[in-house]
Amino acid sequence: MTTVLPDRATVLVRRPGVRELHPVGAHRRRRALELSLAVAVPLLLVLLWQLAASRAWIDDRVYPAPSTILADGWDRAAAGELWPDVWATLRRVLAGYAVGTATGYLLGLLMGSLPLVRAALEPLLDALYVVPKLALLPVFLNMFGLGEGPQVALVAATVFFFVWISTMSAVIAVPAGHRDAGRVFGASPWQMFRHVLLPASLPSVLVGARIAAGVAVLVIVASEQIAAADGLGHLIFDSRALFQNDVMFVGIVCVAVLGVLFSELVRIAGRLLTPWAPRDRGRGQS
Amino acid sequence: MGEPYPKLRATDLTRTFGRTPHTVDALGPLGLTVAAGEFVCVVGPSGCGKSTLLRIAAGLLRPSTGTLEIRTTSPHPVAMIFQDYGIYDWKTVQANVRFGLDVQRVPRREANARAADWLARLGLADFAHAYPATLSGGMRQRVAIARALAVEPELLLMDEPFAALDAQLRTILQDELLEITQALHTTTLFITHSLEEAIVLGDRVLVMSARPGRIIAERRPPFPRPRTGGIRSAPAFTALKGELWDLLRKEAVPA
């Protein structure tokens, strides 16, 4: 980097690096490295697990080998035993998510734009926010009886708070200049919403919605373990009780896949809805 | 200039952004030498790669081809003043000015003394323990100048430091900077949109072309050092400004 000159001063040289000299190759190598790391790390852990099970380092009745889980899951899926549970969970999540997002967004919008509504409701909602939603399940059971009602209500309540908070703070954070420009043109409340508040708040609302998607799956599985006759949560808990640990892991894998698919779907929808926004690349950005 | 080794020398410097087929040639090829102690101003139309040049000199960005050499005796010879966001809201004025010294592990006692000295020279002594958010734009930029100069850099890079200030404050800060730099003789590369600023401050004014930026003209403001802000009203000042604007307008129009 540096060369010594006669008068003992050195020369600091700014010169092109590998990325500048071979931009295409360097970028390709970097992408390949990132992709292979993303695949290799989980794969390695699964292989380690497989090795541990087959070498009997761990009790394979408690921790069945990945190959056993995979084979078992495949058989159950082929025989059609898995789908009723997946479908039951999916239905509850989607219904609860739809209700929770819609109400959370509406209330967040109202409270973000009308200070009086915010003053009236914020302390109450803040108090409810910290109540673990699973603790509300008995209340919902009393309200809706057995059946789908309590499960859907629980997911809706969970999702509601995530979307409500992110919408309200996003609407409050809309720069005054954006509102002023609309007001000077004489925008009606609807026009203000349609042209300013909705697009301005959407990127951060969608971040909240994506986090809520993951949490919705989390909550439904927990509640199904407590009070449901089907669904993945019920499958996991039930098979453990029957000491079918391989089936239990099939259920866990299904939940993981469901959660990833759901939050990815919300992310892709978000990208299509907000083409102007910087890309939300991961959970870390919330 | 008789100097066998200039302080800074750029040779065939270019920078390209993006990957094929979406590449943008931002800079060059550009050649440039800056003698030790010289104050060089670079003016050019928006997006001509002025900041890219400065970032390469600062080591924040590598060139795509060519080299830029800085002759120095220190491993960190460079200080940079940014247009905005340079100073930290979570540090007091004094801690901001001391930041570069802290990073370079200057002992606390000496760092405090040097920071206090620079705060006094820029009229900031009364605000030493204030947070930057409570200061006006001009004061904030004075903090940035003090922070950069406190490390006694061999090469000072300034990226449109006064662009966010109002016209009157700009003039005041230009005059203050003129006085300080004439006392210090720090080698400086100063980037600006303002022709007036460039002529007042610079030993040399370089005009850059539209993207990809190359140096298309070089003028030496005919005002001997030490000079003052009074030269703004000299006929030669106005003439040079008009001449530079004629050069620059041709580049700025198509963009």
Interface residues (C-beta under 8 A of the other chain):
Chain A: L5 D7 R8 A9 T10 V11 L12 V13 R14 R15 P16 G17 R19 E20 P23 V24 H27
Chain B: Y5 T16 R19 T20 I56 A57 G59 R62 P63 S64 T65 G66 T67 L68 E69 I70 R71 T72 T73 P77
